[in-house]
Amino acid sequence: MTFITDLKDSISTRKILNCTLWVGIPALVFYGLSLEVLTSAGFRLQEILRDPAQQSGASSFLGFVSNIGIWLWVSAVAICFYGVFTGLHADIKGQKELLAFLGSLSLLLAVDDFFLLHERYVYQKGIFLFYAVCALTLLVRHYRAILKIDAFPFLLAGLLLATSVEIDINQRKFPFDYAYVQIVEEGCKFVGAAIWLYFCGRVASYREQAAS
């Protein structure tokens, strides 16, 4: 009975409405629209709903490192926007804006990686230039906050990701076997994404660290 009583006390009309209106209904709408749009575009339900590895019969580890890399970007998005929406980060000027900027850029990078935008749909050098402008704008606008929180991971992540981009653009020009060039390029991107996630965590947790 104690559990039932506690459960009743925990569930309120406001909590039910919040969960339904802000999560359940939007998720259902997104699900329905995805099915409608993609089936209209000629995809079969199995192609939309089932994992590519299931459909192709390939190993579940196909693209393992690439998939983990996307997790890193998405984790950075979640950390940054959690900090933005909780409204707890105001120790230094522009900290919430910095988190929003980091989260938005991480989201773009996640979408790019997931849908292979710069490889299939968007002019490669153009989108790389856009990312560079975003990173420089972030640095110029928030350099004091970055210096105060932790500048090294931001600079190291930027260096590694920029190196990955440079190799990607000029990979056919290197006098090495293509496989080895790919290893270096993807390694720089993966480690850069991991350090970027670490920096986002540093920014999001800055208030807690300062108070400890």
Wavefront OBJ file of the C-alpha trace (Angstrom):
o trace
v 0.000 0.000 0.000
v 2.862 2.357 0.707
v 4.064 2.071 -2.886
v 0.563 2.722 -4.268
v 0.137 5.725 -1.992
v 3.520 7.137 -2.929
v 2.752 6.588 -6.618
v -0.557 8.444 -6.330
v 1.165 11.312 -4.544
v 3.829 11.441 -7.252
v 1.417 11.586 -10.185
v -0.497 14.806 -10.619
v -2.671 16.261 -13.361
v -0.003 18.864 -14.146
v 2.706 16.216 -14.538
v 0.471 14.104 -16.758
v -0.326 17.091 -18.986
v 3.308 18.162 -19.180
v 4.461 14.693 -20.200
v 1.643 14.251 -22.718
v 1.679 17.714 -24.289
v 5.434 18.336 -24.393
v 6.717 14.831 -25.111
v 4.100 12.237 -26.006
v 2.119 14.180 -28.597
v 5.169 15.757 -30.340
v 6.835 12.332 -30.523
v 3.681 10.785 -31.997
v 3.338 13.610 -34.534
v 6.988 13.254 -35.554
v 6.548 9.486 -35.921
v 3.422 9.846 -38.038
v 4.855 12.593 -40.239
v 8.052 10.598 -40.784
v 6.074 7.607 -41.991
v 3.851 9.748 -44.210
v 6.640 11.790 -45.809
v 9.017 8.882 -46.376
v 6.373 6.496 -47.724
v 5.243 9.281 -50.077
v 8.877 9.553 -51.207
v 8.850 5.887 -52.196
v 10.327 4.159 -49.148
v 8.779 0.932 -47.890
v 7.751 0.686 -44.227
v 10.463 -1.871 -43.566
v 13.080 0.527 -44.952
v 11.855 3.277 -42.645
v 11.352 1.328 -39.449
v 14.096 -1.288 -39.392
v 17.777 -0.722 -38.734
v 19.995 -0.758 -41.872
v 21.986 -3.689 -40.475
v 18.763 -5.705 -40.107
v 17.693 -4.911 -43.647
v 21.023 -5.716 -45.237
v 21.918 -8.666 -43.026
v 25.236 -6.978 -42.262
v 27.002 -7.032 -38.914
v 25.608 -4.790 -36.181
v 29.122 -3.368 -35.828
v 29.114 -1.980 -39.373
v 30.091 1.691 -39.088
v 30.775 1.251 -35.370
v 33.224 4.142 -34.906
v 31.114 6.475 -37.042
v 27.997 5.670 -35.000
v 29.789 6.252 -31.703
v 31.014 9.568 -33.104
v 27.401 10.608 -33.695
v 26.629 9.659 -30.085
v 29.364 12.077 -28.999
v 27.777 14.961 -30.913
v 24.284 14.124 -29.640
v 25.569 13.887 -26.058
v 27.078 17.347 -26.428
v 23.719 18.645 -27.690
v 21.887 17.140 -24.700
v 24.365 18.520 -22.158
v 24.340 22.019 -23.628
v 20.588 22.403 -23.983
v 19.988 20.917 -20.561
v 22.147 23.735 -19.233
v 20.229 26.283 -21.306
v 16.728 25.172 -20.329
v 17.387 24.620 -16.625
v 18.513 28.231 -16.360
v 21.087 27.417 -13.679
v 24.171 28.708 -15.492
v 24.678 32.410 -15.046
v 27.980 32.609 -13.187
v 29.760 34.369 -16.007
v 28.493 36.739 -18.653
v 27.039 34.984 -21.689
v 27.352 31.467 -20.291
v 23.834 30.490 -21.328
v 24.385 31.939 -24.791
v 27.659 30.041 -25.058
v 25.865 26.800 -24.170
v 23.156 27.519 -26.752
v 25.809 28.223 -29.399
v 27.729 25.042 -28.550
v 24.545 22.979 -28.540
v 23.354 24.351 -31.890
v 26.711 23.756 -33.555
v 26.875 20.236 -32.076
v 23.396 19.543 -33.437
v 24.434 20.642 -36.929
v 27.506 18.412 -36.764
v 25.401 15.466 -35.565
v 22.889 15.911 -38.389
v 25.733 16.291 -40.900
v 27.389 13.085 -39.700
v 24.138 11.120 -39.508
v 22.808 12.075 -42.956
v 26.238 12.527 -44.639
v 25.252 16.050 -45.668
v 28.690 17.286 -46.700
v 29.360 14.079 -48.628
v 26.086 13.745 -50.535
v 23.812 16.777 -50.390
v 25.716 20.003 -49.643
v 28.733 21.597 -51.290
v 31.536 20.225 -49.134
v 33.839 23.231 -48.979
v 30.868 25.517 -48.401
v 29.638 23.676 -45.332
v 33.182 23.372 -43.966
v 33.596 27.124 -44.391
v 30.308 27.633 -42.541
v 31.548 25.524 -39.628
v 34.807 27.496 -39.538
v 32.916 30.804 -39.427
v 30.699 29.475 -36.616
v 33.714 28.333 -34.593
v 35.544 31.650 -35.067
v 32.400 33.608 -34.176
v 31.987 31.518 -31.044
v 35.616 32.104 -30.084
v 35.553 35.864 -30.716
v 32.228 36.430 -28.962
v 32.912 34.203 -25.949
v 36.677 34.090 -25.635
v 36.647 35.492 -22.092
v 34.236 32.798 -20.914
v 36.245 30.113 -22.725
v 39.470 31.322 -21.140
v 37.880 31.404 -17.708
v 36.304 27.932 -17.936
v 38.852 25.844 -19.854
v 40.440 27.048 -23.089
v 42.677 24.030 -23.782
v 39.975 21.459 -24.743
v 38.233 24.024 -26.944
v 41.441 24.786 -28.838
v 42.492 21.132 -29.049
v 39.079 20.023 -30.303
v 39.125 22.816 -32.878
v 42.617 21.848 -34.032
v 41.745 18.167 -34.391
v 38.472 18.833 -36.210
v 40.148 21.363 -38.511
v 42.869 18.798 -39.260
v 40.195 16.225 -40.098
v 38.537 18.674 -42.479
v 41.836 19.566 -44.141
v 42.651 15.884 -44.687
v 39.131 15.221 -45.975
v 39.406 17.977 -48.574
v 42.900 16.981 -49.740
v 42.909 13.241 -49.032
v 43.721 12.279 -52.618
v 46.784 14.540 -52.636
v 48.655 12.779 -49.822
v 51.411 10.371 -50.945
v 50.083 7.587 -48.707
v 47.705 4.706 -49.088
v 44.083 5.937 -48.947
v 43.273 3.593 -46.036
v 45.969 5.142 -43.840
v 44.804 8.654 -44.710
v 41.265 7.632 -43.712
v 42.508 6.267 -40.392
v 44.168 9.592 -39.544
v 41.222 11.677 -40.760
v 38.584 9.728 -38.865
v 40.842 9.485 -35.811
v 41.201 13.257 -35.670
v 37.444 13.683 -36.030
v 36.598 11.080 -33.395
v 39.049 12.344 -30.779
v 38.079 15.931 -31.612
v 34.397 15.117 -31.060
v 35.209 13.444 -27.723
v 37.170 16.484 -26.544
v 34.391 18.783 -27.811
v 31.951 16.805 -25.633
v 34.326 17.203 -22.691
v 34.468 20.967 -23.244
v 30.670 21.192 -23.431
v 30.507 19.330 -20.131
v 33.010 21.753 -18.618
v 30.890 24.730 -19.665
v 27.641 23.148 -18.486
v 29.064 22.183 -15.085
v 31.039 25.361 -14.460
v 28.645 26.722 -11.846
v 28.722 23.512 -9.814
v 32.511 23.379 -9.909
v 32.790 27.024 -8.864
v 30.487 26.404 -5.903
v 32.312 23.313 -4.668
l 1 2 3 4 5 6 7 8 9 10 11 12 13 14 15 16 17 18 19 20 21 22 23 24 25 26 27 28 29 30 31 32 33 34 35 36 37 38 39 40 41 42 43 44 45 46 47 48 49 50 51 52 53 54 55 56 57 58 59 60 61 62 63 64 65 66 67 68 69 70 71 72 73 74 75 76 77 78 79 80 81 82 83 84 85 86 87 88 89 90 91 92 93 94 95 96 97 98 99 100 101 102 103 104 105 106 107 108 109 110 111 112 113 114 115 116 117 118 119 120 121 122 123 124 125 126 127 128 129 130 131 132 133 134 135 136 137 138 139 140 141 142 143 144 145 146 147 148 149 150 151 152 153 154 155 156 157 158 159 160 161 162 163 164 165 166 167 168 169 170 171 172 173 174 175 176 177 178 179 180 181 182 183 184 185 186 187 188 189 190 191 192 193 194 195 196 197 198 199 200 201 202 203 204 205 206 207 208 209 210 211 212
